[in-house]
Structure formats: structure tokens, C-alpha cells
């Protein structure tokens, strides 16, 4: 339980940390298409919210895939 509390405290601190991001070598056409097809209709033009949501969903999908792979590996053993 102590470890979990420490981890929760660390995560709460990280949630308060805001970063500015710079993307390199991303085609302007890709960003334009993302803005047109995703940001404008679903996020009212809020690129920041769209990118945050994209990152959250990507992490959730990664966790789902990892747990599925782990489950399959444990069943094979």
C-alpha cells in the first residue's frame, strides 16, 4: 500500500506539470488534414484538446493491447 500511495502522489504532481511541445519533420499536409477532419468538427478548433485526447486514447489503447498480450502469454504457459 505504501508504494501505491507514493506512486499516486508522483502522478498527481506530474498532472500539474504542463509542457510546450514542438514537432519536427511532420508534414504540413498531415497537420492540416488532422485540423480539418478532427480538430474543427470534434474539438471546436481546439488543437490542444485534440492532441491531449489523442495521447490519452493512445495510452489507453496501449494498456489494453499490453494486457491482452500478457493474458495470451500467461494462457500459453
For each residue, the residues with C-beta under 8 A, 3 or more apart:
1: 4 5
2: 5 6
3: 6 7
4: 1 7 8
5: 1 2 8 9
6: 2 3 9 10
7: 3 4 10 11
8: 4 5 11 12
9: 5 6 12 13
10: 6 7 13 14
11: 7 8 14 15
12: 8 9 15 16
13: 9 10 16 17
14: 10 11 17
15: 11 12
16: 12 13
17: 13 14
18:
19:
20:
21: 51
22:
23: 26 31
24:
25:
26: 23 30 31
27: 30 31
28: 31 32
29: 32 33
30: 26 27 33 34
31: 23 26 27 28 34 35
32: 28 29 35 36
33: 29 30 36 37
34: 30 31 37 38 39 50
35: 31 32 38 39 40 45 47
36: 32 33 39 40
37: 33 34 40 41
38: 34 35 41 42 43 50
39: 34 35 36 42 43 45 46 47 50
40: 35 36 37 43 44 45
41: 37 38
42: 38 39 50
43: 38 39 40 46 47 49 50 53
44: 40
45: 35 39 40
46: 39 43 49 50
47: 35 39 43 50 51
48: 51 52
49: 43 46 52 53
50: 34 38 39 42 43 46 47 53 54
51: 21 47 48 54 55
52: 48 49 55 56
53: 43 49 50 56 57
54: 50 51 57 58
55: 51 52 58 59
56: 52 53 59 60
57: 53 54 60 61
58: 54 55 61 62
59: 55 56 62 63
60: 56 57 63 64
61: 57 58 64 65
62: 58 59 65 66
63: 59 60 66 67
64: 60 61 67 68
65: 61 62 68 69
66: 62 63 69 70
67: 63 64 70 71
68: 64 65 71 72
69: 65 66 72 73
70: 66 67 73 74
71: 67 68 74 75
72: 68 69 75 76
73: 69 70 76 77
74: 70 71 77
75: 71 72
76: 72 73
77: 73 74
